[in-house]
Amino acid sequence: MDFFQYSASNPLLFLIIVFLVSLSVGSFLNVVIYRLPIMLKQEWKSDCIEFLSKELSTDLKDQKTDSESTFNLSVPRSRCPSCGHKISALENIPVISWLFLRGKCSACGSAISIRYPVIELTTALLSLLVASIYGVQWYTLTGIVLVWALIALSMIDFDTQLLPDNITLPFLWLGILLSLTGISPISLISSVIGAMAGYLSLWTVYQLFKLITGKEGMGFGDFKLLALLGAWLGWQALPMILLLSALVGSIVGISLILILGRDKNIPIPFGPYLASAGFISLLWGKEIQQAYFSFMGL
Ligand SMILES: [Zn+2]
């Protein structure tokens, strides 16, 4: 009996497994969200130094020192940012450790951000939602992995205004692959057109906006993210995703300016809104489209 047959007869067990696995993945996403932008910046810096060394025929190698020590997703071990205390395995259990330590470092007592358990719990709950709506099948597992990627992208964009290619591009191609292999319910044509239209629509808006105002309204990461969503959800989902993200984005943006007095000129990342709209579309896209069409009397 394979995993799917067994899970189909034990749906509750399936949901429990999804919840627990996603909870620990949430803990890994915290690491990705924090470290990936730093890794990218180190890479860019060393590329720049290498390029400039050649260009100016000088040796800038001594500038490299701070990126010399290994820093990736697994090395070095996580430490308390205040005192450098190494986080033990027991202190690294998602949500539970944070609650047990009452949000404080066991060595120096400085506060550990509530953001970490919140991201872990959010990852687990959103994955559970996908599992309960789509049931026991391959597409559910891929959809859950997509949700993990969207959470990482949203938070990285929120923190750094970056949407790393290392995440957007592989997931864009994965979306097309899932249609090609029939794992995804989206047809291959819808998926390919979705990827193209997703990229080109925002690219066009960007170019027009730049032409008219001379400013850059969004980044190339946003085009890639919408291409990714088009590849996974089909071109039919794109109008709704754009509409939803513009709606939520402007409500949040205007309230930030009105309530917090935030400067209009500070760029507001668009990625988290695109990602949330994509998530809503993954879960309830069909229902929303049907409701919309029946409302229009079609
Ligand atoms: Zn500490």
Residues whose N, C-alpha, C, O or C-beta is under 5 A from the ligand:
A	BS01	ZN	C80 S82 C83 G84 H85 C105 A107 C108 G109
